[in-house]
């Protein structure tokens, strides 16, 4: 198996996302295009977010870090490794 085709930086990924109409994932220096969702998937996601929002109606104080929450699929997240 050959090595990576490119070595993009996180800044490269962010710059692409700022101008792109599609969604991408950044992993180990590579940028991958993500498939678009279907109408059925979008409807199911809306029901799930609504249900999760209702289930977590007790919202912690603003000074309390959230450990769990529901977001829409257009939110971009940056995951950092968990120290073990």
mmCIF file of the N, C-alpha and C atoms, coordinates in Angstrom:
data_MODEL
# 
_entry.id   MODEL 
# 
loop_
_atom_site.group_PDB 
_atom_site.id 
_atom_site.type_symbol 
_atom_site.label_atom_id 
_atom_site.label_alt_id 
_atom_site.label_comp_id 
_atom_site.label_asym_id 
_atom_site.label_entity_id 
_atom_site.label_seq_id 
_atom_site.pdbx_PDB_ins_code 
_atom_site.Cartn_x 
_atom_site.Cartn_y 
_atom_site.Cartn_z 
_atom_site.occupancy 
_atom_site.B_iso_or_equiv 
_atom_site.pdbx_formal_charge 
_atom_site.auth_seq_id 
_atom_site.auth_comp_id 
_atom_site.auth_asym_id 
_atom_site.auth_atom_id 
_atom_site.pdbx_PDB_model_num 
ATOM 1   N N  . UNK A 1 1  ? 0.839   -1.174 0.000  1.00 0.00 ? 1  UNK A N  1 
ATOM 2   C CA . UNK A 1 1  ? 0.000   0.000  0.000  1.00 0.00 ? 1  UNK A CA 1 
ATOM 3   C C  . UNK A 1 1  ? 0.883   1.236  0.000  1.00 0.00 ? 1  UNK A C  1 
ATOM 4   N N  . UNK A 1 2  ? 0.554   2.194  -0.821 1.00 0.00 ? 2  UNK A N  1 
ATOM 5   C CA . UNK A 1 2  ? 1.368   3.404  -0.918 1.00 0.00 ? 2  UNK A CA 1 
ATOM 6   C C  . UNK A 1 2  ? 0.995   4.397  0.179  1.00 0.00 ? 2  UNK A C  1 
ATOM 7   N N  . UNK A 1 3  ? 1.828   5.400  0.351  1.00 0.00 ? 3  UNK A N  1 
ATOM 8   C CA . UNK A 1 3  ? 1.602   6.416  1.365  1.00 0.00 ? 3  UNK A CA 1 
ATOM 9   C C  . UNK A 1 3  ? 0.526   7.399  0.938  1.00 0.00 ? 3  UNK A C  1 
ATOM 10  N N  . UNK A 1 4  ? 0.313   8.437  1.744  1.00 0.00 ? 4  UNK A N  1 
ATOM 11  C CA . UNK A 1 4  ? -0.726  9.425  1.439  1.00 0.00 ? 4  UNK A CA 1 
ATOM 12  C C  . UNK A 1 4  ? -0.424  10.171 0.144  1.00 0.00 ? 4  UNK A C  1 
ATOM 13  N N  . UNK A 1 5  ? -1.474  10.584 -0.547 1.00 0.00 ? 5  UNK A N  1 
ATOM 14  C CA . UNK A 1 5  ? -1.315  11.338 -1.781 1.00 0.00 ? 5  UNK A CA 1 
ATOM 15  C C  . UNK A 1 5  ? -0.896  12.770 -1.508 1.00 0.00 ? 5  UNK A C  1 
ATOM 16  N N  . UNK A 1 6  ? -1.385  13.336 -0.420 1.00 0.00 ? 6  UNK A N  1 
ATOM 17  C CA . UNK A 1 6  ? -1.100  14.713 -0.046 1.00 0.00 ? 6  UNK A CA 1 
ATOM 18  C C  . UNK A 1 6  ? -0.861  14.777 1.454  1.00 0.00 ? 6  UNK A C  1 
ATOM 19  N N  . UNK A 1 7  ? -0.305  15.872 1.900  1.00 0.00 ? 7  UNK A N  1 
ATOM 20  C CA . UNK A 1 7  ? -0.219  16.144 3.335  1.00 0.00 ? 7  UNK A CA 1 
ATOM 21  C C  . UNK A 1 7  ? -0.767  17.537 3.542  1.00 0.00 ? 7  UNK A C  1 
ATOM 22  N N  . UNK A 1 8  ? -2.069  17.630 3.722  1.00 0.00 ? 8  UNK A N  1 
ATOM 23  C CA . UNK A 1 8  ? -2.709  18.912 3.940  1.00 0.00 ? 8  UNK A CA 1 
ATOM 24  C C  . UNK A 1 8  ? -2.585  19.292 5.412  1.00 0.00 ? 8  UNK A C  1 
ATOM 25  N N  . UNK A 1 9  ? -2.644  20.585 5.669  1.00 0.00 ? 9  UNK A N  1 
ATOM 26  C CA . UNK A 1 9  ? -2.654  21.070 7.044  1.00 0.00 ? 9  UNK A CA 1 
ATOM 27  C C  . UNK A 1 9  ? -4.106  21.323 7.452  1.00 0.00 ? 9  UNK A C  1 
ATOM 28  N N  . UNK A 1 10 ? -4.319  21.488 8.730  1.00 0.00 ? 10 UNK A N  1 
ATOM 29  C CA . UNK A 1 10 ? -5.654  21.818 9.199  1.00 0.00 ? 10 UNK A CA 1 
ATOM 30  C C  . UNK A 1 10 ? -6.101  23.154 8.606  1.00 0.00 ? 10 UNK A C  1 
ATOM 31  N N  . UNK A 1 11 ? -5.168  24.090 8.436  1.00 0.00 ? 11 UNK A N  1 
ATOM 32  C CA . UNK A 1 11 ? -5.494  25.390 7.823  1.00 0.00 ? 11 UNK A CA 1 
ATOM 33  C C  . UNK A 1 11 ? -5.962  25.201 6.382  1.00 0.00 ? 11 UNK A C  1 
ATOM 34  N N  . UNK A 1 12 ? -5.344  24.261 5.642  1.00 0.00 ? 12 UNK A N  1 
ATOM 35  C CA . UNK A 1 12 ? -5.792  23.956 4.275  1.00 0.00 ? 12 UNK A CA 1 
ATOM 36  C C  . UNK A 1 12 ? -7.239  23.478 4.292  1.00 0.00 ? 12 UNK A C  1 
ATOM 37  N N  . UNK A 1 13 ? -7.553  22.594 5.233  1.00 0.00 ? 13 UNK A N  1 
ATOM 38  C CA . UNK A 1 13 ? -8.901  22.047 5.355  1.00 0.00 ? 13 UNK A CA 1 
ATOM 39  C C  . UNK A 1 13 ? -9.909  23.153 5.665  1.00 0.00 ? 13 UNK A C  1 
ATOM 40  N N  . UNK A 1 14 ? -9.592  24.013 6.620  1.00 0.00 ? 14 UNK A N  1 
ATOM 41  C CA . UNK A 1 14 ? -10.502 25.097 7.003  1.00 0.00 ? 14 UNK A CA 1 
ATOM 42  C C  . UNK A 1 14 ? -10.729 26.035 5.818  1.00 0.00 ? 14 UNK A C  1 
ATOM 43  N N  . UNK A 1 15 ? -9.666  26.357 5.073  1.00 0.00 ? 15 UNK A N  1 
ATOM 44  C CA . UNK A 1 15 ? -9.798  27.231 3.901  1.00 0.00 ? 15 UNK A CA 1 
ATOM 45  C C  . UNK A 1 15 ? -10.721 26.597 2.860  1.00 0.00 ? 15 UNK A C  1 
ATOM 46  N N  . UNK A 1 16 ? -10.605 25.288 2.642  1.00 0.00 ? 16 UNK A N  1 
ATOM 47  C CA . UNK A 1 16 ? -11.478 24.592 1.706  1.00 0.00 ? 16 UNK A CA 1 
ATOM 48  C C  . UNK A 1 16 ? -12.921 24.648 2.177  1.00 0.00 ? 16 UNK A C  1 
ATOM 49  N N  . UNK A 1 17 ? -13.162 24.389 3.457  1.00 0.00 ? 17 UNK A N  1 
ATOM 50  C CA . UNK A 1 17 ? -14.520 24.391 3.990  1.00 0.00 ? 17 UNK A CA 1 
ATOM 51  C C  . UNK A 1 17 ? -15.179 25.762 3.888  1.00 0.00 ? 17 UNK A C  1 
ATOM 52  N N  . UNK A 1 18 ? -14.392 26.822 3.969  1.00 0.00 ? 18 UNK A N  1 
ATOM 53  C CA . UNK A 1 18 ? -14.945 28.179 3.893  1.00 0.00 ? 18 UNK A CA 1 
ATOM 54  C C  . UNK A 1 18 ? -15.530 28.484 2.510  1.00 0.00 ? 18 UNK A C  1 
ATOM 55  N N  . UNK A 1 19 ? -15.002 27.853 1.463  1.00 0.00 ? 19 UNK A N  1 
ATOM 56  C CA . UNK A 1 19 ? -15.460 28.151 0.101  1.00 0.00 ? 19 UNK A CA 1 
ATOM 57  C C  . UNK A 1 19 ? -16.266 27.016 -0.520 1.00 0.00 ? 19 UNK A C  1 
ATOM 58  N N  . UNK A 1 20 ? -16.334 25.899 0.144  1.00 0.00 ? 20 UNK A N  1 
ATOM 59  C CA . UNK A 1 20 ? -16.963 24.709 -0.423 1.00 0.00 ? 20 UNK A CA 1 
ATOM 60  C C  . UNK A 1 20 ? -18.465 24.675 -0.168 1.00 0.00 ? 20 UNK A C  1 
ATOM 61  N N  . UNK A 1 21 ? -19.200 24.103 -1.125 1.00 0.00 ? 21 UNK A N  1 
ATOM 62  C CA . UNK A 1 21 ? -20.629 23.879 -0.922 1.00 0.00 ? 21 UNK A CA 1 
ATOM 63  C C  . UNK A 1 21 ? -20.880 22.465 -0.401 1.00 0.00 ? 21 UNK A C  1 
ATOM 64  N N  . UNK A 1 22 ? -19.877 21.601 -0.467 1.00 0.00 ? 22 UNK A N  1 
ATOM 65  C CA . UNK A 1 22 ? -19.985 20.237 0.036  1.00 0.00 ? 22 UNK A CA 1 
ATOM 66  C C  . UNK A 1 22 ? -19.339 20.112 1.405  1.00 0.00 ? 22 UNK A C  1 
ATOM 67  N N  . UNK A 1 23 ? -19.396 18.905 1.950  1.00 0.00 ? 23 UNK A N  1 
ATOM 68  C CA . UNK A 1 23 ? -18.799 18.645 3.257  1.00 0.00 ? 23 UNK A CA 1 
ATOM 69  C C  . UNK A 1 23 ? -17.576 17.748 3.072  1.00 0.00 ? 23 UNK A C  1 
ATOM 70  N N  . UNK A 1 24 ? -16.602 17.950 3.945  1.00 0.00 ? 24 UNK A N  1 
ATOM 71  C CA . UNK A 1 24 ? -15.359 17.187 3.899  1.00 0.00 ? 24 UNK A CA 1 
ATOM 72  C C  . UNK A 1 24 ? -14.971 16.756 5.298  1.00 0.00 ? 24 UNK A C  1 
ATOM 73  N N  . UNK A 1 25 ? -14.095 15.781 5.354  1.00 0.00 ? 25 UNK A N  1 
ATOM 74  C CA . UNK A 1 25 ? -13.538 15.325 6.619  1.00 0.00 ? 25 UNK A CA 1 
ATOM 75  C C  . UNK A 1 25 ? -12.028 15.404 6.518  1.00 0.00 ? 25 UNK A C  1 
ATOM 76  N N  . UNK A 1 26 ? -11.378 15.828 7.590  1.00 0.00 ? 26 UNK A N  1 
ATOM 77  C CA . UNK A 1 26 ? -9.922  15.942 7.642  1.00 0.00 ? 26 UNK A CA 1 
ATOM 78  C C  . UNK A 1 26 ? -9.396  14.878 8.583  1.00 0.00 ? 26 UNK A C  1 
ATOM 79  N N  . UNK A 1 27 ? -8.521  14.016 8.087  1.00 0.00 ? 27 UNK A N  1 
ATOM 80  C CA . UNK A 1 27 ? -7.993  12.929 8.903  1.00 0.00 ? 27 UNK A CA 1 
ATOM 81  C C  . UNK A 1 27 ? -6.556  12.628 8.501  1.00 0.00 ? 27 UNK A C  1 
ATOM 82  N N  . UNK A 1 28 ? -5.655  12.756 9.433  1.00 0.00 ? 28 UNK A N  1 
ATOM 83  C CA . UNK A 1 28 ? -4.240  12.417 9.218  1.00 0.00 ? 28 UNK A CA 1 
ATOM 84  C C  . UNK A 1 28 ? -3.646  13.073 7.979  1.00 0.00 ? 28 UNK A C  1 
ATOM 85  N N  . UNK A 1 29 ? -3.925  14.360 7.781  1.00 0.00 ? 29 UNK A N  1 
ATOM 86  C CA . UNK A 1 29 ? -3.336  15.094 6.674  1.00 0.00 ? 29 UNK A CA 1 
ATOM 87  C C  . UNK A 1 29 ? -4.028  14.911 5.331  1.00 0.00 ? 29 UNK A C  1 
ATOM 88  N N  . UNK A 1 30 ? -5.107  14.170 5.299  1.00 0.00 ? 30 UNK A N  1 
ATOM 89  C CA . UNK A 1 30 ? -5.877  13.963 4.067  1.00 0.00 ? 30 UNK A CA 1 
ATOM 90  C C  . UNK A 1 30 ? -7.239  14.629 4.207  1.00 0.00 ? 30 UNK A C  1 
ATOM 91  N N  . UNK A 1 31 ? -7.783  15.104 3.087  1.00 0.00 ? 31 UNK A N  1 
ATOM 92  C CA . UNK A 1 31 ? -9.119  15.696 3.058  1.00 0.00 ? 31 UNK A CA 1 
ATOM 93  C C  . UNK A 1 31 ? -9.993  14.790 2.209  1.00 0.00 ? 31 UNK A C  1 
ATOM 94  N N  . UNK A 1 32 ? -11.088 14.309 2.801  1.00 0.00 ? 32 UNK A N  1 
ATOM 95  C CA . UNK A 1 32 ? -11.984 13.382 2.124  1.00 0.00 ? 32 UNK A CA 1 
ATOM 96  C C  . UNK A 1 32 ? -13.338 14.042 1.891  1.00 0.00 ? 32 UNK A C  1 
ATOM 97  N N  . UNK A 1 33 ? -13.855 13.935 0.669  1.00 0.00 ? 33 UNK A N  1 
ATOM 98  C CA . UNK A 1 33 ? -15.200 14.419 0.385  1.00 0.00 ? 33 UNK A CA 1 
ATOM 99  C C  . UNK A 1 33 ? -16.196 13.466 1.038  1.00 0.00 ? 33 UNK A C  1 
ATOM 100 N N  . UNK A 1 34 ? -17.234 14.029 1.622  1.00 0.00 ? 34 UNK A N  1 
ATOM 101 C CA . UNK A 1 34 ? -18.257 13.212 2.269  1.00 0.00 ? 34 UNK A CA 1 
ATOM 102 C C  . UNK A 1 34 ? -19.492 13.163 1.375  1.00 0.00 ? 34 UNK A C  1 
ATOM 103 N N  . UNK A 1 35 ? -20.150 12.046 1.377  1.00 0.00 ? 35 UNK A N  1 
ATOM 104 C CA . UNK A 1 35 ? -21.345 11.866 0.559  1.00 0.00 ? 35 UNK A CA 1 
ATOM 105 C C  . UNK A 1 35 ? -22.483 12.742 1.061  1.00 0.00 ? 35 UNK A C  1 
ATOM 106 N N  . UNK A 1 36 ? -23.330 13.155 0.153  1.00 0.00 ? 36 UNK A N  1 
ATOM 107 C CA . UNK A 1 36 ? -24.513 13.928 0.524  1.00 0.00 ? 36 UNK A CA 1 
ATOM 108 C C  . UNK A 1 36 ? -25.560 13.017 1.133  1.00 0.00 ? 36 UNK A C  1 
ATOM 109 N N  . UNK A 1 37 ? -26.457 13.591 1.909  1.00 0.00 ? 37 UNK A N  1 
ATOM 110 C CA . UNK A 1 37 ? -27.503 12.818 2.558  1.00 0.00 ? 37 UNK A CA 1 
ATOM 111 C C  . UNK A 1 37 ? -28.756 12.759 1.696  1.00 0.00 ? 37 UNK A C  1 
ATOM 112 N N  . UNK A 1 38 ? -29.614 11.813 2.015  1.00 0.00 ? 38 UNK A N  1 
ATOM 113 C CA . UNK A 1 38 ? -30.884 11.668 1.310  1.00 0.00 ? 38 UNK A CA 1 
ATOM 114 C C  . UNK A 1 38 ? -31.972 12.442 2.047  1.00 0.00 ? 38 UNK A C  1 
ATOM 115 N N  . UNK A 1 39 ? -33.125 12.601 1.406  1.00 0.00 ? 39 UNK A N  1 
ATOM 116 C CA . UNK A 1 39 ? -34.260 13.252 2.050  1.00 0.00 ? 39 UNK A CA 1 
ATOM 117 C C  . UNK A 1 39 ? -34.702 12.458 3.280  1.00 0.00 ? 39 UNK A C  1 
ATOM 118 N N  . UNK A 1 40 ? -34.685 11.132 3.168  1.00 0.00 ? 40 UNK A N  1 
ATOM 119 C CA . UNK A 1 40 ? -35.067 10.277 4.293  1.00 0.00 ? 40 UNK A CA 1 
ATOM 120 C C  . UNK A 1 40 ? -34.111 10.456 5.469  1.00 0.00 ? 40 UNK A C  1 
ATOM 121 N N  . UNK A 1 41 ? -32.824 10.519 5.170  1.00 0.00 ? 41 UNK A N  1 
ATOM 122 C CA . UNK A 1 41 ? -31.830 10.705 6.223  1.00 0.00 ? 41 UNK A CA 1 
ATOM 123 C C  . UNK A 1 41 ? -32.018 12.046 6.912  1.00 0.00 ? 41 UNK A C  1 
ATOM 124 N N  . UNK A 1 42 ? -32.282 13.076 6.132  1.00 0.00 ? 42 UNK A N  1 
ATOM 125 C CA . UNK A 1 42 ? -32.484 14.401 6.704  1.00 0.00 ? 42 UNK A CA 1 
ATOM 126 C C  . UNK A 1 42 ? -33.706 14.422 7.621  1.00 0.00 ? 42 UNK A C  1 
ATOM 127 N N  . UNK A 1 43 ? -34.796 13.781 7.199  1.00 0.00 ? 43 UNK A N  1 
ATOM 128 C CA . UNK A 1 43 ? -36.005 13.729 8.013  1.00 0.00 ? 43 UNK A CA 1 
ATOM 129 C C  . UNK A 1 43 ? -35.760 12.964 9.313  1.00 0.00 ? 43 UNK A C  1 
ATOM 130 N N  . UNK A 1 44 ? -35.062 11.840 9.223  1.00 0.00 ? 44 UNK A N  1 
ATOM 131 C CA . UNK A 1 44 ? -34.747 11.053 10.415 1.00 0.00 ? 44 UNK A CA 1 
ATOM 132 C C  . UNK A 1 44 ? -33.860 11.843 11.371 1.00 0.00 ? 44 UNK A C  1 
ATOM 133 N N  . UNK A 1 45 ? -32.866 12.543 10.821 1.00 0.00 ? 45 UNK A N  1 
ATOM 134 C CA . UNK A 1 45 ? -31.978 13.346 11.665 1.00 0.00 ? 45 UNK A CA 1 
ATOM 135 C C  . UNK A 1 45 ? -32.754 14.435 12.393 1.00 0.00 ? 45 UNK A C  1 
ATOM 136 N N  . UNK A 1 46 ? -33.713 15.059 11.713 1.00 0.00 ? 46 UNK A N  1 
ATOM 137 C CA . UNK A 1 46 ? -34.520 16.106 12.349 1.00 0.00 ? 46 UNK A CA 1 
ATOM 138 C C  . UNK A 1 46 ? -35.323 15.533 13.508 1.00 0.00 ? 46 UNK A C  1 
ATOM 139 N N  . UNK A 1 47 ? -35.903 14.357 13.321 1.00 0.00 ? 47 UNK A N  1 
ATOM 140 C CA . UNK A 1 47 ? -36.674 13.716 14.389 1.00 0.00 ? 47 UNK A CA 1 
ATOM 141 C C  . UNK A 1 47 ? -35.769 13.375 15.567 1.00 0.00 ? 47 UNK A C  1 
ATOM 142 N N  . UNK A 1 48 ? -34.574 12.871 15.278 1.00 0.00 ? 48 UNK A N  1 
ATOM 143 C CA . UNK A 1 48 ? -33.640 12.499 16.344 1.00 0.00 ? 48 UNK A CA 1 
ATOM 144 C C  . UNK A 1 48 ? -33.173 13.723 17.137 1.00 0.00 ? 48 UNK A C  1 
ATOM 145 N N  . UNK A 1 49 ? -32.826 14.813 16.451 1.00 0.00 ? 49 UNK A N  1 
ATOM 146 C CA . UNK A 1 49 ? -32.375 16.019 17.150 1.00 0.00 ? 49 UNK A CA 1 
ATOM 147 C C  . UNK A 1 49 ? -33.504 16.574 18.012 1.00 0.00 ? 49 UNK A C  1 
ATOM 148 N N  . UNK A 1 50 ? -34.710 16.566 17.479 1.00 0.00 ? 50 UNK A N  1 
ATOM 149 C CA . UNK A 1 50 ? -35.869 17.041 18.245 1.00 0.00 ? 50 UNK A CA 1 
ATOM 150 C C  . UNK A 1 50 ? -36.056 16.172 19.501 1.00 0.00 ? 50 UNK A C  1 
ATOM 151 N N  . UNK A 1 51 ? -36.017 14.871 19.325 1.00 0.00 ? 51 UNK A N  1 
ATOM 152 C CA . UNK A 1 51 ? -36.190 13.962 20.455 1.00 0.00 ? 51 UNK A CA 1 
ATOM 153 C C  . UNK A 1 51 ? -35.100 14.097 21.494 1.00 0.00 ? 51 UNK A C  1 
ATOM 154 N N  . UNK A 1 52 ? -33.860 14.210 21.053 1.00 0.00 ? 52 UNK A N  1 
ATOM 155 C CA . UNK A 1 52 ? -32.750 14.374 21.995 1.00 0.00 ? 52 UNK A CA 1 
ATOM 156 C C  . UNK A 1 52 ? -32.840 15.707 22.721 1.00 0.00 ? 52 UNK A C  1 
ATOM 157 N N  . UNK A 1 53 ? -33.273 16.743 22.001 1.00 0.00 ? 53 UNK A N  1 
ATOM 158 C CA . UNK A 1 53 ? -33.435 18.048 22.630 1.00 0.00 ? 53 UNK A CA 1 
ATOM 159 C C  . UNK A 1 53 ? -34.490 18.003 23.722 1.00 0.00 ? 53 UNK A C  1 
ATOM 160 N N  . UNK A 1 54 ? -35.601 17.308 23.458 1.00 0.00 ? 54 UNK A N  1 
ATOM 161 C CA . UNK A 1 54 ? -36.646 17.176 24.465 1.00 0.00 ? 54 UNK A CA 1 
ATOM 162 C C  . UNK A 1 54 ? -36.163 16.356 25.655 1.00 0.00 ? 54 UNK A C  1 
ATOM 163 N N  . UNK A 1 55 ? -35.372 15.330 25.399 1.00 0.00 ? 55 UNK A N  1 
ATOM 164 C CA . UNK A 1 55 ? -34.885 14.462 26.471 1.00 0.00 ? 55 UNK A CA 1 
ATOM 165 C C  . UNK A 1 55 ? -33.887 15.177 27.375 1.00 0.00 ? 55 UNK A C  1 
ATOM 166 N N  . UNK A 1 56 ? -33.200 16.169 26.833 1.00 0.00 ? 56 UNK A N  1 
ATOM 167 C CA . UNK A 1 56 ? -32.213 16.897 27.648 1.00 0.00 ? 56 UNK A CA 1 
ATOM 168 C C  . UNK A 1 56 ? -32.717 18.295 27.963 1.00 0.00 ? 56 UNK A C  1 
ATOM 169 N N  . UNK A 1 57 ? -33.980 18.399 28.347 1.00 0.00 ? 57 UNK A N  1 
ATOM 170 C CA . UNK A 1 57 ? -34.604 19.696 28.612 1.00 0.00 ? 57 UNK A CA 1 
ATOM 171 C C  . UNK A 1 57 ? -33.979 20.414 29.800 1.00 0.00 ? 57 UNK A C  1 
ATOM 172 N N  . UNK A 1 58 ? -33.353 19.681 30.711 1.00 0.00 ? 58 UNK A N  1 
ATOM 173 C CA . UNK A 1 58 ? -32.696 20.314 31.851 1.00 0.00 ? 58 UNK A CA 1 
ATOM 174 C C  . UNK A 1 58 ? -31.330 20.784 31.379 1.00 0.00 ? 58 UNK A C  1 
ATOM 175 N N  . UNK A 1 59 ? -31.180 22.088 31.249 1.00 0.00 ? 59 UNK A N  1 
ATOM 176 C CA . UNK A 1 59 ? -29.949 22.668 30.714 1.00 0.00 ? 59 UNK A CA 1 
ATOM 177 C C  . UNK A 1 59 ? -29.080 23.125 31.880 1.00 0.00 ? 59 UNK A C  1 
ATOM 178 N N  . UNK A 1 60 ? -27.799 22.733 31.894 1.00 0.00 ? 60 UNK A N  1 
ATOM 179 C CA . UNK A 1 60 ? -26.918 23.166 32.986 1.00 0.00 ? 60 UNK A CA 1 
ATOM 180 C C  . UNK A 1 60 ? -26.642 24.667 32.917 1.00 0.00 ? 60 UNK A C  1 
ATOM 181 N N  . UNK A 1 61 ? -26.175 25.224 34.020 1.00 0.00 ? 61 UNK A N  1 
ATOM 182 C CA . UNK A 1 61 ? -25.811 26.641 34.055 1.00 0.00 ? 61 UNK A CA 1 
ATOM 183 C C  . UNK A 1 61 ? -24.752 26.925 33.006 1.00 0.00 ? 61 UNK A C  1 
ATOM 184 N N  . UNK A 1 62 ? -24.699 28.160 32.539 1.00 0.00 ? 62 UNK A N  1 
ATOM 185 C CA . UNK A 1 62 ? -23.751 28.534 31.485 1.00 0.00 ? 62 UNK A CA 1 
ATOM 186 C C  . UNK A 1 62 ? -22.305 28.253 31.886 1.00 0.00 ? 62 UNK A C  1 
ATOM 187 N N  . UNK A 1 63 ? -22.012 28.293 33.183 1.00 0.00 ? 63 UNK A N  1 
ATOM 188 C CA . UNK A 1 63 ? -20.639 28.060 33.643 1.00 0.00 ? 63 UNK A CA 1 
ATOM 189 C C  . UNK A 1 63 ? -20.287 26.572 33.712 1.00 0.00 ? 63 UNK A C  1 
ATOM 190 N N  . UNK A 1 64 ? -21.284 25.700 33.553 1.00 0.00 ? 64 UNK A N  1 
ATOM 191 C CA . UNK A 1 64 ? -21.051 24.265 33.626 1.00 0.00 ? 64 UNK A CA 1 
ATOM 192 C C  . UNK A 1 64 ? -20.747 23.719 32.245 1.00 0.00 ? 64 UNK A C  1 
ATOM 193 N N  . UNK A 1 65 ? -19.602 23.049 32.058 1.00 0.00 ? 65 UNK A N  1 
ATOM 194 C CA . UNK A 1 65 ? -19.303 22.490 30.736 1.00 0.00 ? 65 UNK A CA 1 
ATOM 195 C C  . UNK A 1 65 ? -20.317 21.420 30.355 1.00 0.00 ? 65 UNK A C  1 
ATOM 196 N N  . UNK A 1 66 ? -20.761 21.430 29.107 1.00 0.00 ? 66 UNK A N  1 
ATOM 197 C CA . UNK A 1 66 ? -21.710 20.417 28.629 1.00 0.00 ? 66 UNK A CA 1 
ATOM 198 C C  . UNK A 1 66 ? -20.954 19.138 28.317 1.00 0.00 ? 66 UNK A C  1 
ATOM 199 N N  . UNK A 1 67 ? -21.488 18.039 28.761 1.00 0.00 ? 67 UNK A N  1 
ATOM 200 C CA . UNK A 1 67 ? -20.876 16.749 28.463 1.00 0.00 ? 67 UNK A CA 1 
ATOM 201 C C  . UNK A 1 67 ? -21.623 16.026 27.356 1.00 0.00 ? 67 UNK A C  1 
ATOM 202 N N  . UNK A 1 68 ? -22.830 16.486 27.047 1.00 0.00 ? 68 UNK A N  1 
ATOM 203 C CA . UNK A 1 68 ? -23.639 15.834 26.033 1.00 0.00 ? 68 UNK A CA 1 
ATOM 204 C C  . UNK A 1 68 ? -24.592 16.863 25.435 1.00 0.00 ? 68 UNK A C  1 
ATOM 205 N N  . UNK A 1 69 ? -24.864 16.735 24.158 1.00 0.00 ? 69 UNK A N  1 
ATOM 206 C CA . UNK A 1 69 ? -25.801 17.640 23.514 1.00 0.00 ? 69 UNK A CA 1 
ATOM 207 C C  . UNK A 1 69 ? -26.087 17.181 22.099 1.00 0.00 ? 69 UNK A C  1 
ATOM 208 N N  . UNK A 1 70 ? -27.077 17.763 21.477 1.00 0.00 ? 70 UNK A N  1 
ATOM 209 C CA . UNK A 1 70 ? -27.406 17.426 20.100 1.00 0.00 ? 70 UNK A CA 1 
ATOM 210 C C  . UNK A 1 70 ? -27.244 18.660 19.227 1.00 0.00 ? 70 UNK A C  1 
ATOM 211 N N  . UNK A 1 71 ? -26.700 18.473 18.042 1.00 0.00 ? 71 UNK A N  1 
ATOM 212 C CA . UNK A 1 71 ? -26.466 19.560 17.096 1.00 0.00 ? 71 UNK A CA 1 
ATOM 213 C C  . UNK A 1 71 ? -26.964 19.131 15.718 1.00 0.00 ? 71 UNK A C  1 
ATOM 214 N N  . UNK A 1 72 ? -27.093 20.102 14.820 1.00 0.00 ? 72 UNK A N  1 
ATOM 215 C CA . UNK A 1 72 ? -27.447 19.772 13.438 1.00 0.00 ? 72 UNK A CA 1 
ATOM 216 C C  . UNK A 1 72 ? -26.207 19.235 12.724 1.00 0.00 ? 72 UNK A C  1 
ATOM 217 N N  . UNK A 1 73 ? -26.387 18.713 11.531 1.00 0.00 ? 73 UNK A N  1 
ATOM 218 C CA . UNK A 1 73 ? -25.266 18.110 10.804 1.00 0.00 ? 73 UNK A CA 1 
ATOM 219 C C  . UNK A 1 73 ? -24.368 19.140 10.131 1.00 0.00 ? 73 UNK A C  1 
ATOM 220 N N  . UNK A 1 74 ? -24.677 20.401 10.165 1.00 0.00 ? 74 UNK A N  1 
ATOM 221 C CA . UNK A 1 74 ? -23.838 21.411 9.523  1.00 0.00 ? 74 UNK A CA 1 
ATOM 222 C C  . UNK A 1 74 ? -22.799 21.996 10.473 1.00 0.00 ? 74 UNK A C  1 
ATOM 223 N N  . UNK A 1 75 ? -22.734 21.506 11.685 1.00 0.00 ? 75 UNK A N  1 
ATOM 224 C CA . UNK A 1 75 ? -21.766 21.994 12.646 1.00 0.00 ? 75 UNK A CA 1 
ATOM 225 C C  . UNK A 1 75 ? -20.418 21.333 12.384 1.00 0.00 ? 75 UNK A C  1 
ATOM 226 N N  . UNK A 1 76 ? -19.376 22.127 12.306 1.00 0.00 ? 76 UNK A N  1 
ATOM 227 C CA . UNK A 1 76 ? -18.032 21.591 12.124 1.00 0.00 ? 76 UNK A CA 1 
ATOM 228 C C  . UNK A 1 76 ? -17.377 21.438 13.488 1.00 0.00 ? 76 UNK A C  1 
ATOM 229 N N  . UNK A 1 77 ? -16.831 20.275 13.750 1.00 0.00 ? 77 UNK A N  1 
ATOM 230 C CA . UNK A 1 77 ? -16.187 19.995 15.030 1.00 0.00 ? 77 UNK A CA 1 
ATOM 231 C C  . UNK A 1 77 ? -14.731 19.637 14.814 1.00 0.00 ? 77 UNK A C  1 
ATOM 232 N N  . UNK A 1 78 ? -13.915 19.968 15.769 1.00 0.00 ? 78 UNK A N  1 
ATOM 233 C CA . UNK A 1 78 ? -12.513 19.545 15.746 1.00 0.00 ? 78 UNK A CA 1 
ATOM 234 C C  . UNK A 1 78 ? -12.303 18.653 16.958 1.00 0.00 ? 78 UNK A C  1 
ATOM 235 N N  . UNK A 1 79 ? -11.990 17.410 16.688 1.00 0.00 ? 79 UNK A N  1 
ATOM 236 C CA . UNK A 1 79 ? -11.779 16.443 17.755 1.00 0.00 ? 79 UNK A CA 1 
ATOM 237 C C  . UNK A 1 79 ? -10.301 16.421 18.114 1.00 0.00 ? 79 UNK A C  1 
ATOM 238 N N  . UNK A 1 80 ? -10.025 16.427 19.404 1.00 0.00 ? 80 UNK A N  1 
ATOM 239 C CA . UNK A 1 80 ? -8.646  16.294 19.871 1.00 0.00 ? 80 UNK A CA 1 
ATOM 240 C C  . UNK A 1 80 ? -8.514  14.961 20.601 1.00 0.00 ? 80 UNK A C  1 
ATOM 241 N N  . UNK A 1 81 ? -7.324  14.385 20.584 1.00 0.00 ? 81 UNK A N  1 
ATOM 242 C CA . UNK A 1 81 ? -7.138  13.097 21.253 1.00 0.00 ? 81 UNK A CA 1 
ATOM 243 C C  . UNK A 1 81 ? -7.463  13.184 22.737 1.00 0.00 ? 81 UNK A C  1 
ATOM 244 N N  . UNK A 1 82 ? -8.006  12.125 23.271 1.00 0.00 ? 82 UNK A N  1 
ATOM 245 C CA . UNK A 1 82 ? -8.318  12.041 24.687 1.00 0.00 ? 82 UNK A CA 1 
ATOM 246 C C  . UNK A 1 82 ? -7.103  11.507 25.429 1.00 0.00 ? 82 UNK A C  1 
ATOM 247 N N  . UNK A 1 83 ? -6.673  12.223 26.448 1.00 0.00 ? 83 UNK A N  1 
ATOM 248 C CA . UNK A 1 83 ? -5.540  11.758 27.261 1.00 0.00 ? 83 UNK A CA 1 
ATOM 249 C C  . UNK A 1 83 ? -5.990  10.563 28.086 1.00 0.00 ? 83 UNK A C  1 
ATOM 250 N N  . UNK A 1 84 ? -5.233  9.518  28.051 1.00 0.00 ? 84 UNK A N  1 
ATOM 251 C CA . UNK A 1 84 ? -5.577  8.322  28.828 1.00 0.00 ? 84 UNK A CA 1 
ATOM 252 C C  . UNK A 1 84 ? -4.506  7.990  29.813 1.00 0.00 ? 84 UNK A C  1 
# 
